[in-house]
Amino acid sequence: MDRNDEQLLRGRVYGQDHDQPGPRPGRRYAELVGGPLDGLLLDITSWTQDEIRTGAALPTELGQFGGGGRAVYAPRPGDPRRFDWDGDVP
């Protein structure tokens, strides 16, 4: 396991309760980079390659549109383990 993997395993997982531990062994995660969810991990274990290429619009109260808004993240070209913030939508 390299240093980047070790850092990834210490993070909090998007959508997981605050009292639950971080990432679970045997799962695949992408790190959310930038925007309101910066630093959280997104569990992409059951995602297809098409879903990973598409990215995600994740509900959050922390973005530009508050409650009901979504933060849009897309996989980083050449590094699908990182999803970069692409803006907020209502």
C-alpha positions in Angstrom: 0.0 0.0 0.0 1.5 3.4 -1.0 1.2 6.7 0.9 -1.8 7.9 -1.2 -3.7 4.7 -0.4 -2.9 5.2 3.3 -4.3 8.8 3.2 -7.4 7.6 1.3 -8.1 5.0 4.0 -8.2 7.7 6.8 -10.9 9.8 5.1 -14.7 10.1 5.8 -17.1 8.5 3.4 -19.8 10.6 1.7 -23.3 9.6 2.9 -22.0 7.5 5.8 -23.1 8.4 9.4 -20.6 10.5 11.3 -20.3 7.9 14.0 -19.4 5.1 11.6 -15.7 4.4 10.9 -14.2 5.5 7.6 -13.7 3.3 4.5 -14.3 -0.4 4.7 -11.9 -3.0 3.4 -12.8 -4.6 0.1 -14.6 -1.4 -1.1 -13.5 1.0 -3.9 -13.5 4.7 -3.3 -12.9 7.9 -5.2 -11.7 11.0 -3.4 -13.8 14.1 -4.0 -11.5 17.0 -4.8 -12.6 20.6 -4.5 -16.0 22.1 -3.9 -18.2 21.6 -0.9 -17.4 17.9 -0.4 -13.6 18.2 -0.8 -11.7 15.5 1.0 -14.7 13.1 1.3 -14.6 9.6 -0.2 -17.3 8.3 -2.5 -18.0 4.6 -2.5 -17.9 3.5 -6.1 -17.7 -0.3 -5.4 -20.9 -1.2 -7.3 -20.5 1.4 -10.1 -20.1 0.3 -13.7 -17.3 1.9 -15.8 -20.0 4.0 -17.6 -21.2 5.3 -14.3 -17.6 6.2 -13.2 -17.0 8.0 -16.5 -20.2 10.0 -16.1 -19.4 11.1 -12.5 -22.1 12.1 -10.0 -24.4 15.0 -8.9 -24.3 14.5 -5.1 -27.0 16.0 -2.8 -25.5 18.4 -0.3 -26.6 21.3 1.9 -23.1 22.8 1.7 -23.1 24.0 -1.9 -24.2 27.2 -3.6 -27.9 26.2 -3.6 -28.1 25.0 0.0 -30.6 22.2 0.9 -31.8 20.4 -2.2 -28.7 21.4 -4.2 -26.2 19.1 -5.7 -22.4 19.2 -6.1 -21.3 17.8 -9.5 -18.1 15.7 -9.6 -16.4 14.2 -12.6 -13.6 11.7 -12.7 -10.2 13.2 -13.2 -8.7 12.3 -16.6 -6.1 9.6 -16.2 -6.9 9.2 -12.5 -10.4 7.8 -11.9 -9.6 7.5 -8.1 -10.1 11.3 -7.9 -13.4 13.0 -8.8 -13.0 16.8 -9.4 -15.7 19.3 -8.6 -17.4 20.7 -11.6 -19.8 23.1 -9.9 -23.1 23.1 -8.1 -26.6 22.7 -9.5 -30.1 23.3 -7.9 
